[in-house]
């Protein structure tokens, strides 16, 4: 019988040692639903648990989008802040929810330590929020959605030329909506809908739908849009 997990070889960008990290076979990736902020819910094995690879020797944690090689100054600061406290731990096997949370939080600290791009730290923060969502912990989910939102905005301001701007703007609007920051949500959704240079029909449609969702939610709560948002 084929197992859901297989081992992939990874080269550590910090100590340059090789180690094995588990991945989920494509045939076992069975999403059952998708949330409006792109969170996928899976039937059996959650492949998101295995996105972060942790070097058992030095403790460097990252994803396949992380830097593949660190500079000497980055290695030095990592060693001082994280490596010096690390004792050998192997996360190459099956992971529980708690292991996945630890992996993402360690990857976040590593990314911040070596000054990764905002889009990477935003993604890690967003994944942590999704983990809390899967547990029904709304307070922690909202806390990390707010952190993720701030990093996505920083990514938009500093890395816009390297990303799908329509998707990023939609995501910023959607996280504002989920955090009940309705006026800001409307501003971001409208930017996508009204920008004639954006040709991404799927994202334009999603922004229209979520703009309508904001209106309905505000009506339910008897809230009014601010004057500048209602003039959009």
N, C-alpha and C positions, 0 to 999 in steps of 0.2 A: 504494500500500500504506500502511495506517495505521501510524504509528510508535507504539511503546509509551509514549513520553514526550510530554507537552504542557507548554507554558509557562503559568504562572499569575502574575498581577501581585500583588505583595506591597508593603505600605507598611511601612517600617521604623519600629519604635516608638522608636528612638533618634534617628536623624537626620531621620526623617519623609520620606526620599526614597523613590521607587518603584523597584522592581527586579523582575526576572523570576526565578522559581524553577521547576525542573522537577517535574512530578508524573507518576505512572504512571496511564495510563488504566484505569478499572475493569475493562474487558474483558481486560486483560493481568495482572490480579492473580489468580494461580492457585496457591493454597496446596496443597501435597501432603501435609503433615502438621502437626499441632499438638502441642507439648510440654505437659506438665502444668503449666508456669508460663506458659502462653499464648503462647509463642514459636511463630510460624508459619514454616514452611519453604516456599519458593516454587520453582516449576518453572523459570521463566526469569528475568524481571526481579524484583528484590526491592524492593517499594515502600518498605520501611523505610529504604532508602538515601536517600530523598528527603523524609523527614519534616521534617528540619531545614532552615530557610531561612536563608541567610547574606547579609546586606547587603554587596555588594561595596565600597561606599564607606566605611562606618564599621566593618564587622566584627561588627556585632551579629548573633548567631545565636539562633534560637528556633524553636518549633513553633507550630502554630495554637492551642495551649493556653497559650502564653506571654502575658505582659502585652501588650496592644495599644498601650499608651502608657506611657512612663516618666515619673516625676516629675522635676523639676529636680535634686534631690539624687541620684537614681539615674543620671540622665544624666551628672552630674559624676563620680561614682565610676567609672562605666563608661569614660568618656573617659580618666580618669587611669590605670586599671588595664589597659585593653585597647585602646581607640580610639587612644591616643597612639602605640602601637607598630604599628598596622595600616597596611599598604600595600594598595592596590587589588587585590583578587582576585575573580574571577568564578567562582562555583560553580554557575552556572545550568544547565549542560549535563549530560551523562551522568556518572555517578559510579561509580568503582571502590570496592572494599572499603575501601581506604586513605582515600579521600575521605570515605566515610560515617563511618569512625571519627573522622577529624579533625573532621567536622561535629558529631558528637555530643559530642565532648570540648570543642569550642569552645562549644557550646550549654550544656553543664554549667557551664563557667567563667562564662559570661554570667549564667546563672540564679543561681549562688551570689553573684555580684557585686551583682546588683540585688535579692537576697533574695526569690527566687521561693518559692512554697509547696513544702512537702516532697513532695507528691504528684508535682509536675513533676520535681523533681530525682531522685526515686526512679525515675520512668519513664525518664529519660535514662540513669541508671546501669544500669538493667535492660537497656535496649537495647544498651548497650556490652557488657554480659555476653553478650547473644545474638550480637553480632557476633563476639566471641571464640569462642563455641561453634561458630559456622558455620565457623570456621577450625581447629577442633580444639585450641585453646589452652586446656586445662583450668585451668591455673594462673591465668591472667588472668581467665578466666570466673568462677572461684570468688572471686577478689579483688573483682570488681565486683558479684557477687551479694551478698557480705557488705555492701558499701557500700549497695547497693539495699535490702537487708533493714533496715538501720539507719534509712534514710530512710522506708521504708514504716511502720515502727513509730512514727517521729516524726509521720508523717501521721495515723496512727490515733489518736495521743494528742492531736493539735492540730486535726485537720480532719474528725473522724469524722462530724460532722453533714452534711458536704457530699459524702459518698462512699457507694458501695455497700459497707457494712461487711462483709457476708458474703464478698464477693469479695476484699476487702482482707485479712480475717482468714485466708481460705484461702491467699492468696498468701504471707502472712507465714509460715504453717505450712509451705507447700511449699518456700519458700526455706530455712527451717531444715532441712527434710528433705534438700534437695539439698546442704546444707553439713554433713550428718551430725550436726546438732544435734537428735538425735531426741527428747529429753525436751521441749524447747521446741516442736518440731513437734507432738507429741501434744497439748500444752496448747492450742495455737491451733486445731487441728482439732476438738478436743472442745468448745471454746467455741462453735463454729458449730453442731455437732450438738446440743448440749444447751440452746442458747438458744431458748426457746419463742417469742420475739418474731421470730426469723428465719424468714421464709416462703419463702426462695429454695431451691426443691427441688433445682435443679441444683448449687448450691454445697454443700448438705447432703450430697448424694450423692457429690460429688467429695471432700469431707472424709472421709467414711466410707471411700472407696476408698484415699485416701492414708494414712489411719490404718492400714489393713490393710497397705499397702506398707511403712510404717515397721516394723510388727511383723515382717514377713517379712525385711526387711533386717537387723533387729537379731538375729533368730534365726540368719541366715546368719553374722553376725559374732560370734555367741555373746555378745551384749550384753544387759544387763538394764535395764529402765526404772527410773528413780529412784522412790523410794517415793511422793513427791507426785504424779508423773505417772501411776503405775500405779493410784492411787486415784481417778482421774478417771472 
